[in-house]
Amino acid sequence: MTDISIEFTIEPFAPDQPGPHVTEAIRAVEDLAGPDVQIEVGPFGTSATGPIGAVLALIEPLHRVALENGATRISVQSSPIPDTTNTQGQA
């Protein structure tokens, strides 16, 4: 199955001063992500990349924890990661 990457931003957003709505949500994602999921925390958003089922399973707890800690908005973008190992049809 295809891998997927999600990128999420949690508001309210304050550069260099993430509140618990951000830090606790990222901690929940990091704690739940298996070894096949790579988490990258950036200055304007966080991404999770890996097997589609494992990554999609992070979305519900991400929202729950962020909202429980005061988030006013959560933006999530998802993109499939093309399978470059498929050599079917090549000679």
C-alpha positions as CSV (number, residue, x, y, z in Angstrom):
1,M,0.0,0.0,0.0
2,T,1.0,3.6,-0.6
3,D,2.8,5.7,2.0
4,I,1.3,9.1,2.9
5,S,2.5,12.3,4.4
6,I,0.4,14.6,6.5
7,E,1.3,18.1,7.5
8,F,-0.6,19.8,10.3
9,T,-0.7,23.3,11.8
10,I,-2.4,24.0,15.1
11,E,-3.7,27.5,16.0
12,P,-3.5,29.8,17.7
13,F,0.0,30.1,16.3
14,A,2.7,32.0,18.2
15,P,6.3,31.7,16.8
16,D,8.8,30.4,19.4
17,Q,6.0,30.1,22.0
18,P,3.9,27.0,21.3
19,G,1.2,26.5,23.9
20,P,0.0,23.2,25.3
21,H,-2.5,22.9,22.4
22,V,0.6,22.5,20.2
23,T,3.1,20.7,22.4
24,E,0.7,18.1,23.8
25,A,-0.7,17.3,20.4
26,I,2.8,16.8,19.0
27,R,3.7,14.7,22.0
28,A,0.6,12.5,21.4
29,V,1.5,12.0,17.8
30,E,5.1,11.2,18.6
31,D,4.1,8.7,21.3
32,L,1.6,6.9,19.1
33,A,3.7,6.8,15.9
34,G,5.2,3.5,15.3
35,P,8.8,2.9,14.1
36,D,7.7,3.2,10.4
37,V,6.3,6.7,10.8
38,Q,8.8,9.6,10.7
39,I,7.8,12.8,12.5
40,E,9.3,16.1,11.6
41,V,8.6,19.2,13.8
42,G,9.1,22.4,11.9
43,P,8.7,26.1,12.8
44,F,5.3,26.4,11.1
45,G,4.0,22.9,11.1
46,T,4.6,19.2,11.8
47,S,4.6,16.3,9.4
48,A,4.2,12.6,9.8
49,T,5.2,10.3,6.9
50,G,4.8,6.5,6.7
51,P,2.3,3.7,5.9
52,I,-1.1,5.1,5.2
53,G,-2.9,3.2,8.0
54,A,-0.4,4.2,10.6
55,V,-0.4,7.9,9.6
56,L,-4.1,8.2,9.3
57,A,-4.5,6.7,12.8
58,L,-2.7,9.7,14.2
59,I,-5.3,12.2,13.0
60,E,-8.1,11.5,15.6
61,P,-5.8,11.7,18.6
62,L,-4.1,14.8,17.2
63,H,-7.4,16.6,17.0
64,R,-8.7,15.4,20.4
65,V,-5.5,16.4,22.3
66,A,-5.1,19.7,20.5
67,L,-8.8,20.7,21.1
68,E,-8.7,19.5,24.7
69,N,-5.7,21.9,25.2
70,G,-7.2,25.0,23.6
71,A,-6.7,24.8,19.9
72,T,-9.0,27.0,17.9
73,R,-8.1,25.5,14.5
74,I,-6.3,22.5,13.1
75,S,-5.3,22.4,9.5
76,V,-4.2,19.0,8.0
77,Q,-3.0,18.4,4.5
78,S,-2.3,15.0,3.1
79,S,-0.3,13.8,0.2
80,P,0.4,10.3,-1.1
81,I,4.0,9.3,-1.5
82,P,4.6,7.7,-4.9
83,D,5.9,4.1,-4.8
84,T,9.2,4.3,-6.6
85,T,10.0,0.6,-6.0
86,N,7.3,-0.7,-8.4
87,T,9.2,-2.0,-11.4
88,Q,6.2,-3.9,-12.9
89,G,6.2,-3.7,-16.6
90,Q,9.9,-2.8,-16.9
91,A,12.3,-5.0,-18.8
